[in-house]
Amino acid sequence: MEKGPLVSILTVVFNQRHYIDQTISSVLGQTYRHWEWIILDDGSNDGTGEVIKKLRDGRIHYTSQRHAGDRRLTGSCNKALSMCRGELVALLDGDDYWPRDKLEAQVRCFDSDDVVLSYGECCVVDPHGMKIDYMGLPEDTGIACNDPVGSSIKMFLKRYCFMAVATVMLRRSALVGIGGFVEAEGLFQDFATWTRLSLEGRFSPLPRCLGFYRRQPMSVSLNRNAEELYCSGIEYLKKFMAAYEGRLRGLGFEYDLKALEEQWQEMIKTFVSFLPYNRAVFMLKIGSFEEAGSEFKNFMDKSPSIKTRFIYILIAFSGLLKVDIVNPLAALKQRVLRMIGTLRPRQLKIPSYAQRADPSDGIQSSSCR
């Protein structure tokens, strides 16, 4: 396409030698060519930096720092943001990758001045690039588009981050206007920032895959205490709702903070109780069968039933066969239930993005990072 706005691609990377080549190829292969790539190496010691420094493209700007760690990831992102010149900012982790026309498709979303963020559907892949999950868009158009402004908060209040980092593009002026990526204790750079931006303008979602989000043993999100991460998100929401009470009510957002806090406490209990189960079925998806068995046994010990024993047997068979048979059966169950639902038009339809508490329903949605 003809020259459009400069897109600053922002990557903070640490020890992704095995995956960075695919990330690089996905950027260099973009059909939209008017971009710069700010790569901040967070002290990699596995050769990641050496791979990047071999690139001969004037649009790529590589710098490194002493290892700050995932606890300071938001600060590292803001450091990289300070180096950006583009009107738009696209985010890409060092083990994720894009479809070829990702940038070309997304820059058009910012033709309207009131759009502050765009995102799309996301394919979740395992260490080998095989699809293991898919993140669609919220079915509620108002929430998906944050229209009217503030609508997306209804979903964020459920501690659900419905946009994957690899699919997000931001208007830099809006991001800088809120002080950059929002630093919140115990959180990564995404959830708090998207929540804060929901007060600033509309979102523009695209109903197509705009990124490939890799889940692998070295993923930052897999090496953080999930309970701590979830609870940190709740603590941020408490502070957010208190700090922006006037803005929220001005947008027509009425709420009872005490009732919300009671709801959040129940959400934490549910999340914690199903955490071993959710980790087990996810470990199956990435082929970590021993870990899956161990995690599910922890869940079964606390929630013994005929159903959990049956699932445990299926996990054991998966380990013997080295093939995940649990998640495909869960997916088949969901397809059957959807078929039954079409025969019962009055049956309440549960949105695909809703949090799930039934162990047979698969991984409980909580946060994309």
C-alpha positions as CSV (number, residue, x, y, z in Angstrom):
1,M,0.0,0.0,0.0
2,E,1.1,3.6,-0.4
3,K,3.1,5.2,2.4
4,G,1.0,5.8,5.6
5,P,1.7,6.6,9.2
6,L,5.0,5.5,10.7
7,V,4.4,2.4,12.9
8,S,6.8,1.9,15.8
9,I,7.1,-1.8,16.7
10,L,8.1,-2.3,20.3
11,T,9.8,-5.4,21.5
12,V,11.3,-6.2,25.0
13,V,13.1,-9.5,24.7
14,F,14.9,-11.8,27.1
15,N,16.4,-15.2,26.1
16,Q,14.3,-16.1,23.1
17,R,17.1,-17.4,20.8
18,H,15.0,-20.4,19.8
19,Y,12.1,-18.3,18.6
20,I,13.4,-14.8,17.6
21,D,14.1,-15.9,14.0
22,Q,10.4,-16.5,13.4
23,T,9.6,-13.2,15.1
24,I,12.1,-11.3,12.9
25,S,10.8,-13.0,9.7
26,S,7.2,-12.0,10.5
27,V,8.3,-8.3,10.8
28,L,10.5,-8.2,7.8
29,G,7.8,-9.9,5.7
30,Q,5.1,-7.3,6.5
31,T,3.3,-6.0,3.4
32,Y,3.2,-2.6,5.2
33,R,6.8,-1.2,5.0
34,H,6.7,2.1,6.8
35,W,7.8,1.0,10.2
36,E,10.6,1.2,12.7
37,W,11.4,-1.6,15.2
38,I,12.6,-0.7,18.7
39,I,14.1,-3.8,20.2
40,L,15.2,-3.6,23.9
41,D,17.2,-6.6,25.0
42,D,16.7,-7.2,28.7
43,G,20.1,-8.7,29.3
44,S,19.8,-11.9,27.2
45,N,22.6,-14.4,27.7
46,D,21.6,-17.1,25.2
47,G,22.6,-15.5,22.0
48,T,19.4,-13.6,21.3
49,G,21.2,-10.3,20.9
50,E,23.8,-11.7,18.5
51,V,21.0,-12.9,16.2
52,I,19.4,-9.5,16.2
53,K,22.7,-7.6,15.7
54,K,23.3,-9.5,12.5
55,L,20.3,-7.8,10.8
56,R,21.1,-5.1,8.3
57,D,18.0,-3.0,8.1
58,G,18.1,0.7,9.0
59,R,14.6,0.5,10.4
60,I,15.7,-1.8,13.2
61,H,17.1,-0.1,16.4
62,Y,18.6,-2.5,18.9
63,T,19.7,-1.6,22.4
64,S,20.3,-3.6,25.5
65,Q,20.2,-3.1,29.2
66,R,21.1,-5.0,32.4
67,H,18.5,-7.6,33.2
68,A,15.5,-5.9,34.9
69,G,13.3,-9.0,34.9
70,D,9.6,-9.5,34.3
71,R,8.7,-7.6,37.5
72,R,10.0,-4.4,35.8
73,L,8.6,-5.3,32.4
74,T,6.3,-2.3,32.3
75,G,9.3,0.1,33.0
76,S,11.2,-1.6,30.2
77,C,8.3,-1.1,27.8
78,N,8.2,2.6,28.8
79,K,11.9,2.9,28.1
80,A,11.4,1.4,24.7
81,L,8.4,3.7,24.1
82,S,10.6,6.7,24.8
83,M,12.6,5.7,21.8
84,C,9.6,5.5,19.4
85,R,8.9,8.1,16.7
86,G,5.8,6.6,15.1
87,E,2.3,7.9,15.2
88,L,1.2,4.3,16.0
89,V,2.8,1.7,18.3
90,A,2.5,-2.1,17.7
91,L,3.6,-4.6,20.3
92,L,5.4,-7.8,19.7
93,D,7.1,-10.2,22.2
94,G,10.3,-12.0,21.2
95,D,8.6,-15.4,20.9
96,D,5.4,-14.3,19.1
97,Y,4.9,-13.5,15.5
98,W,2.5,-11.9,13.0
99,P,0.6,-12.7,9.8
100,R,2.1,-10.9,6.8
101,D,-0.6,-8.2,6.4
102,K,-1.0,-7.5,10.1
103,L,0.2,-3.9,10.0
104,E,-1.4,-3.1,6.6
105,A,-4.8,-4.2,7.9
106,Q,-4.6,-2.4,11.2
107,V,-3.3,1.0,10.3
108,R,-6.6,1.7,8.6
109,C,-8.4,1.3,12.0
110,F,-7.0,4.7,13.1
111,D,-8.6,6.8,10.3
112,S,-11.0,7.9,13.0
113,D,-9.4,10.3,15.5
114,D,-11.3,8.9,18.5
115,V,-9.8,5.4,18.1
116,V,-7.0,4.9,20.7
117,L,-6.5,1.1,20.4
118,S,-7.0,-1.6,17.8
119,Y,-6.7,-5.4,18.3
120,G,-7.8,-8.6,16.7
121,E,-8.3,-12.3,17.1
122,C,-5.3,-14.3,18.2
123,C,-4.1,-17.8,17.5
124,V,-2.4,-19.4,20.6
125,V,0.4,-21.8,19.6
126,D,2.7,-24.2,21.4
127,P,6.5,-24.2,21.3
128,H,6.4,-25.8,17.9
129,G,4.0,-23.3,16.4
130,M,1.0,-25.7,16.5
131,K,-2.4,-24.2,17.3
132,I,-3.6,-25.0,20.8
133,D,-6.2,-22.3,21.3
134,Y,-7.9,-19.3,19.7
135,M,-8.9,-16.0,21.2
136,G,-11.9,-14.5,19.5
137,L,-13.6,-11.1,20.0
138,P,-16.2,-10.4,22.7
139,E,-19.7,-11.1,21.3
140,D,-21.0,-7.8,22.9
141,T,-20.1,-5.2,20.2
142,G,-20.2,-2.4,22.8
143,I,-17.6,-4.1,24.9
144,A,-15.5,-5.1,21.9
145,C,-15.4,-1.6,20.5
146,N,-15.5,0.3,23.8
147,D,-18.4,2.2,22.4
148,P,-19.6,4.3,24.1
149,V,-16.3,5.0,25.7
150,G,-16.0,3.1,29.0
151,S,-18.0,0.1,27.8
152,S,-15.0,-2.3,27.9
153,I,-14.7,-1.8,31.6
154,K,-17.6,-4.2,32.1
155,M,-15.3,-7.0,30.9
156,F,-12.2,-5.8,32.6
157,L,-14.1,-5.8,36.0
158,K,-14.4,-9.5,35.5
159,R,-10.6,-9.6,35.5
160,Y,-10.6,-10.6,31.9
161,C,-8.1,-9.3,29.4
162,F,-9.8,-10.0,26.0
163,M,-7.0,-8.7,23.8
164,A,-3.6,-10.4,23.3
165,V,-0.5,-8.2,23.2
166,A,0.6,-9.5,19.8
167,T,-2.6,-8.2,18.2
168,V,-2.6,-4.7,19.8
169,M,-1.8,-1.4,18.0
170,L,-2.0,1.9,19.9
171,R,-2.2,5.5,19.1
172,R,1.0,6.8,20.6
173,S,-0.4,10.2,21.6
174,A,-3.1,8.5,23.6
175,L,-0.6,6.2,25.3
176,V,1.8,9.0,26.1
177,G,-1.2,11.1,27.3
178,I,-1.9,8.6,30.1
179,G,1.8,8.6,31.1
180,G,2.8,5.6,29.0
181,F,2.2,1.9,29.9
182,V,0.5,1.9,33.4
183,E,2.8,0.5,36.1
184,A,0.7,-1.6,38.6
185,E,2.3,-3.7,41.3
186,G,2.4,-7.4,40.3
187,L,1.1,-6.9,36.8
188,F,2.5,-6.9,33.3
189,Q,2.1,-4.0,31.0
190,D,-1.2,-4.9,29.3
191,F,-4.2,-5.3,31.6
192,A,-3.8,-2.0,33.5
193,T,-2.9,-0.1,30.4
194,W,-5.9,-1.3,28.3
195,T,-8.2,-0.6,31.3
196,R,-6.9,2.9,31.6
197,L,-7.2,3.6,27.9
198,S,-10.8,2.5,27.9
199,L,-11.5,6.0,29.4
200,E,-9.8,7.8,26.5
201,G,-11.4,6.6,23.3
202,R,-12.9,3.9,21.2
203,F,-11.3,0.5,20.4
204,S,-11.3,-0.8,16.8
205,P,-11.3,-4.7,16.7
206,L,-10.7,-6.7,13.6
207,P,-12.5,-10.1,13.3
208,R,-9.5,-11.9,12.0
209,C,-6.2,-13.3,13.3
210,L,-3.7,-10.5,13.9
211,G,-1.1,-12.4,15.9
212,F,0.3,-15.7,17.1
213,Y,0.8,-15.9,20.8
214,R,3.3,-18.6,21.8
215,R,2.9,-20.5,25.1
216,Q,6.1,-22.2,25.9
217,P,7.9,-23.3,29.2
218,M,10.0,-20.1,29.2
219,S,7.0,-17.8,28.8
220,V,7.0,-15.0,31.3
221,S,3.3,-15.6,31.9
222,L,3.9,-19.3,32.7
223,N,6.7,-18.5,35.2
224,R,4.7,-16.1,37.4
225,N,2.6,-17.1,40.3
226,A,-0.9,-17.2,38.7
227,E,-2.8,-16.6,41.9
228,E,-0.6,-13.6,42.7
229,L,-1.0,-12.2,39.2
230,Y,-4.8,-12.6,39.3
231,C,-5.1,-10.9,42.7
232,S,-2.8,-8.1,41.6
233,G,-5.3,-7.4,38.8
234,I,-8.1,-7.2,41.4
235,E,-6.1,-4.8,43.5
236,Y,-5.5,-2.6,40.5
237,L,-9.2,-2.6,39.7
238,K,-10.0,-1.4,43.2
239,K,-7.6,1.5,42.9
240,F,-8.8,2.3,39.4
241,M,-12.4,2.4,40.3
242,A,-11.7,4.7,43.3
243,A,-9.3,6.9,41.4
244,Y,-11.6,7.5,38.4
245,E,-14.9,7.5,40.1
246,G,-15.8,10.9,38.8
247,R,-14.8,10.1,35.2
248,L,-16.7,6.8,35.3
249,R,-19.9,8.3,36.6
250,G,-19.5,11.1,34.0
251,L,-19.5,8.4,31.4
252,G,-22.8,7.0,32.8
253,F,-21.0,4.1,34.6
254,E,-23.0,3.5,37.9
255,Y,-21.6,1.0,40.4
256,D,-21.5,0.0,44.0
257,L,-17.8,-0.4,45.0
258,K,-18.7,-2.5,48.0
259,A,-20.7,-4.9,45.9
260,L,-17.9,-5.1,43.4
261,E,-15.4,-5.9,46.1
262,E,-17.6,-8.8,47.3
263,Q,-17.9,-10.0,43.8
264,W,-14.1,-9.9,43.3
265,Q,-13.5,-11.9,46.5
266,E,-15.8,-14.7,45.1
267,M,-14.0,-14.5,41.8
268,I,-10.6,-15.0,43.6
269,K,-12.0,-18.1,45.4
270,T,-13.2,-19.6,42.2
271,F,-10.0,-18.8,40.3
272,V,-7.8,-20.3,43.1
273,S,-9.9,-23.4,43.5
274,F,-9.8,-24.2,39.8
275,L,-6.2,-23.1,39.2
276,P,-4.6,-26.7,39.4
277,Y,-7.3,-27.9,37.0
278,N,-6.7,-25.1,34.5
279,R,-2.9,-25.6,34.7
280,A,-3.4,-29.3,34.1
281,V,-5.4,-29.0,31.0
282,F,-3.1,-26.3,29.6
283,M,0.0,-28.5,30.3
284,L,-1.7,-31.2,28.2
285,K,-2.0,-28.7,25.3
286,I,1.7,-28.0,25.3
287,G,2.7,-31.7,25.8
288,S,3.8,-31.5,29.4
289,F,2.0,-34.7,30.5
290,E,3.8,-35.4,33.8
291,E,3.1,-31.8,35.0
292,A,-0.5,-32.2,33.8
293,G,-1.0,-35.3,35.9
294,S,0.6,-33.7,39.0
295,E,-1.5,-30.5,38.7
296,F,-4.7,-32.4,38.2
297,K,-4.1,-34.7,41.2
298,N,-3.8,-31.6,43.3
299,F,-7.2,-30.5,42.0
300,M,-8.7,-34.0,42.5
301,D,-7.5,-34.2,46.1
302,K,-9.5,-31.1,46.9
303,S,-12.5,-31.8,44.7
304,P,-13.0,-35.6,44.7
305,S,-15.8,-36.9,42.5
306,I,-16.6,-39.5,39.9
307,K,-16.1,-36.8,37.2
308,T,-12.7,-35.7,38.4
309,R,-11.5,-39.4,38.7
310,F,-12.6,-40.0,35.1
311,I,-10.7,-37.0,33.9
312,Y,-7.7,-38.1,35.8
313,I,-7.8,-41.4,34.0
314,L,-8.0,-39.6,30.7
315,I,-5.0,-37.6,31.6
316,A,-3.1,-40.7,32.6
317,F,-3.9,-42.2,29.2
318,S,-2.8,-39.0,27.5
319,G,0.5,-39.4,29.2
320,L,0.9,-43.0,28.1
321,L,0.0,-42.2,24.5
322,K,1.8,-38.8,24.5
323,V,-1.3,-37.3,22.9
324,D,-3.7,-34.9,24.5
325,I,-7.2,-36.6,24.5
326,V,-8.8,-34.5,27.2
327,N,-9.0,-31.1,25.5
328,P,-10.4,-32.5,22.2
329,L,-13.1,-34.3,24.2
330,A,-13.9,-31.1,26.0
331,A,-14.2,-29.3,22.7
332,L,-16.4,-32.0,21.3
333,K,-18.7,-31.6,24.4
334,Q,-18.9,-27.9,23.7
335,R,-19.8,-28.4,20.0
336,V,-22.6,-30.9,21.1
337,L,-23.9,-28.4,23.7
338,R,-24.0,-25.6,21.0
339,M,-25.9,-27.9,18.7
340,I,-28.4,-28.6,21.4
341,G,-28.6,-24.9,22.1
342,T,-29.7,-24.2,18.5
343,L,-32.6,-26.7,19.1
344,R,-33.5,-24.8,22.2
345,P,-33.7,-21.1,21.2
346,R,-34.9,-20.0,24.6
347,Q,-31.9,-21.4,26.4
348,L,-29.6,-18.8,27.9
349,K,-26.5,-18.4,25.7
350,I,-23.2,-18.1,27.6
351,P,-20.7,-15.7,25.8
352,S,-17.6,-17.5,24.6
353,Y,-15.5,-15.0,26.6
354,A,-17.2,-15.7,29.9
355,Q,-15.2,-17.2,32.8
356,R,-15.9,-20.8,33.2
357,A,-16.0,-22.7,36.4
358,D,-17.0,-26.2,35.3
359,P,-13.8,-28.4,35.1
360,S,-15.2,-30.1,32.0
361,D,-15.4,-26.9,30.1
362,G,-11.7,-26.4,29.6
363,I,-9.2,-23.7,30.7
364,Q,-10.8,-21.0,32.7
365,S,-10.3,-17.6,31.1
366,S,-8.5,-15.0,33.3
367,S,-5.9,-12.9,31.6
368,C,-4.1,-13.2,28.3
369,R,-0.8,-12.4,30.1
